[in-house]
Amino acid sequence: MSPRTRNASRATKRASVLDQRAAQPLATTNGARAQSDRIGVRKTYKLYIGGAFPRTESGRSYEVFGAKGELLANASRGTRKDIREAVRAARKAQAAWGAKTAYNRSQILYRIAELMEGRRDQFVAEVMAAEGMSRARATRAVDAAIDRWVWYAGWADKYPQLIGTVNPVAGSYFNFSVPEPTGVVGVIAPEESSLLGLVSRLAPVIVSGNAAVVIASESRPLPAVTLTEVLATSDVPGGVVNVVTGLRRELVGHLAGHMDVNALDAFGASSDEAATLEEVAVENVKRFVRPPTAGLARYDWMADSAQSPYLVGEYVEIKTVWHPIGS
């Protein structure tokens, strides 16, 4: 074959390939046509601290795999310093958050539910990939997480009447017991239930005026990261919720031992892990919430018992006020 013939053959093949590409349907993004062979924009998963999305100070990341073993993403591998920064941000934000009216906090929690509803399909896809659920089960879990925000929003101005009281005393004075926020609460998110479990533990923490530092699920952190994007675009003030992703063995001990953390929700920890954390937490007399006795493997996050106004009581302090009657 002569050089001229070879060049003509190559030109014919190239034209054939171009014709095939032109015949393929074009992808659309927000109504705009795009080439079908377009390379997608990869998402960078970051921490959520003080209302911003910083990279971990170590610059490290770890691989996150789906339920079927496929690589989903590289998530930030948080460090002790990231925990310190998150606690500092929570402490700074807590006073103003606790000073808001219960009605205002209710509105803000409802706004979270509104925004999650708008990204419902994304949450369903992420829960399916992370937990290996069918679409129907994942949809029920996401709907339950959204409804849980609404449920706790409704309790924002009611739980004080349930937990607090007017005490009967013999004397010419009133005696009131009033719940107040504990302060900064560390939350170890459940490992298995990446979204519904996290919301079920986080909502009762912040509805009463506490600020939270959350260690997300290690193996399934992506729904938690997407939730932080919802929080950032809602009315939740920066620093009220802070989320750190990474390896639990590198993070939980630092959170439990931090002297400026007032309470630790270890509901998402294993029984053995919780026993060690409680020994660390006792150093500054933290409130400590233990995991269920039967273990998380049997815990039903869809059950009515997974949401309760009495859960709010685990993260409040009771202040007793005496007031004289009459002049």
C-alpha positions, 0 to 999 in steps of 0.5 A, a space after each residue: 500500500 502506497 503512502 497516499 493510499 494509507 493516508 486516505 484510509 486513515 482519513 476515512 476512519 477518522 471521518 467515520 469516528 467523527 460521524 459516529 460521535 455526532 450521531 450520539 445524543 448530547 447530554 444536557 446540564 441545566 438545559 445546555 447541550 454538552 458533548 456526550 464524552 464530557 469529563 465530569 467535574 469530580 467533587 472534593 470532599 472537605 471538612 465542615 468547620 465554623 460554617 466553612 469547608 476547609 481541607 484537613 490541616 494534614 492534607 491527607 485523605 482516605 478512600 471511601 468504597 460503596 457497599 459493592 466494593 466500588 471506589 466512591 470518593 476520597 474523603 478528608 482524613 481529619 486530625 486532632 488539630 481539626 477536632 480542636 478547630 471544630 470545638 473552638 468554632 462550636 464554643 464561639 457559636 454556642 452562646 448566640 445559638 442558645 440565646 435564640 428563641 425556641 421559635 427561631 430555632 424551630 424555623 431554622 430546623 424546618 429550613 434544613 428539612 426544606 433544603 433536604 427535600 430539594 436534594 432528596 434524589 441526591 441523598 437517596 443515591 448516596 445512601 443507596 451507594 453507601 449502604 447497599 439499600 434498594 431504592 425503595 428502602 433508601 427513599 424511606 430512610 431519606 424521607 424519615 431523616 427529613 421528617 425527623 428534622 420537622 419533628 424536632 422543629 415542632 418540639 423546640 418550644 415544647 420540650 421545656 414544659 415536658 422536662 422542666 416543671 414547677 416544683 411544689 414547695 412549702 413556703 411563700 415562693 415559686 420553685 421552677 426547674 428550667 432546662 438550659 443547653 449543656 454547651 458543646 456536645 461531641 457526637 460520634 455518628 452511627 457507622 451503619 446508618 450514614 444519614 438517618 442515624 446521624 440526623 436522629 442523634 444531631 437534631 436533639 442536640 442542637 434543637 435545645 441550643 447546643 453546638 455540635 462537633 460530629 465525627 461522621 461515619 468512617 466507612 460511609 461519610 458521603 451523606 454526612 458531607 452532603 448534609 453539611 452543604 445543606 446546613 451551610 446554605 440554610 439558616 444554621 449559624 456557622 459553628 453550630 454544627 461542625 463535621 469532621 471525617 476521617 478514621 475513628 481511631 484517630 479522632 474519637 479519643 481526642 473528642 472525648 478527652 477535649 476539656 472544652 466539650 461538655 457532653 459526648 454522645 457515644 450512641 454511635 460507638 460500639 460497647 467496647 469503644 464506649 467503655 474506653 471513651 467514658 473513662 476518658 470523658 470523666 476527666 472533666 465530668 462530661 455528660 455521657 450518652 451510652 450506646 444501646 445495650 443490645 448494640 447498634 446492629 439491632 437498632 431500628 432507626 425507623 422506629 418511633 423510639 429513635 425520636 423522642 423529646 426525652 432525647 433532648 433531655 440528655 443534652 440539657 442542664 436543669 437550672 432551679 430558680 426560686 422566686 418569692 410570692 407577693 411583696 
